[in-house]
Amino acid sequence: MEKIIVHGGLGIFLFFILNWIGKHSYSIGYISMSVFARKEDAPAFNFMLRILTPIVYLIITSAILYGLHLDYLVNDFYLVSVYYLSFRLLFNLITGRGLLLNWKQQFLYWVLIIALSFFTYSKILIQKDNILPDFETLANELWMIIIVFLYQIFNKIDIPSNGTIKRKERYLNKMFNYFSSEYGEIINLKTDKDSYKGLIYAVLILENFNRPKAARIIEYIKFYLTKKPLTLGVMQYYTSIYISDKRSVELGAEKIIKECDKILAKYKEGYEEPYSGDYRLKYDMAGIYNSGWQYQHDTLELWIEIMEKYYPNIKGEYD
């Protein structure tokens, strides 16, 4: 039981480590799960990160356990990768991100990670003396040069994004249809401007993606225990009192409409620095619900996509 707890805990910790590494690797090409279809500019980096990081993690953690004289916990250590993959799969399914997964690619990752983990365990980790690398032979250095060379070549390959685009479109269709069915009547009562409706749906889809149902349940529990103001509901509205998903949409929509009206009034009056076209206006509107340039950028991108797909004939709403 102790071994299962340790291996399982290390697997879950690996999940959070990989997410943290990915979050801080955008500048060198890391592609994370998103509601947007983005080109994969560094396929080799993403492949190496997802496949080899668990292996490196096994080597480092097993060395630590050996150093603490907990050799028995290294038995069947490849199972750490199995627990990690199981937790990642469970997390993606619970958070409703199954439609965004490339299942063929995921299966390939699972097979390679488990196979490499078992190979690493059976050939290296099982013996304490094998942990440190052997640099005495020229062959090791030669193979390192070959690996680096192949990495650089593969990293320049242009990977088609058709499959990714289709998965994102299916996800967007499902979410938009679901939210319009659940909250469309509320949104329609709040405003008759389709451009505002598109922005409300964009924020709603993003907030649901960033705070899925499982995370919101934890927030409600935290709210009941601490009695402190929190963002609650599917629309993640900041409040000091309990609100349901439906109420959060009502309040969130009201906030968006109110702030959009203010920005639109400034735009028409030429307040302060004049706006240079509708794009600047929409960019400012996209940042009214939450702070941060990334959130503003994602909201605008999703808003434009929703307008093009579901409200293609809108003209003159900003005149």
Secondary structure, DSSP 8 states (H G I E B T S, - for coil): -HHHHHHHHHHHHHHHHHHHHHHT-GGGT-----SS----S-HHHHHHHHHHHHHHHHHHHHHHHHHTT-GGGGTTTTHHHHHHHHHHHHHHHHTT-GGG--HHHHHHHHHHHHHHHHHHIIIIITSGGGSS---SSHHHHHHHHHHHHHHHHHTT-----HHHHHHHHHHHHHHHHHHHHHHHHHHHHH---HHHHHHHHHHHHHHHHHS-HHHHHHHHHHHHHH---EEETTTTEEESS---HHHHHHHHHHHHHHHHHHHHHHHHHT-SS---SHHHHHHHHHTSSS-SHHHHHHHHHHHHHHHHHH-TT---TT-
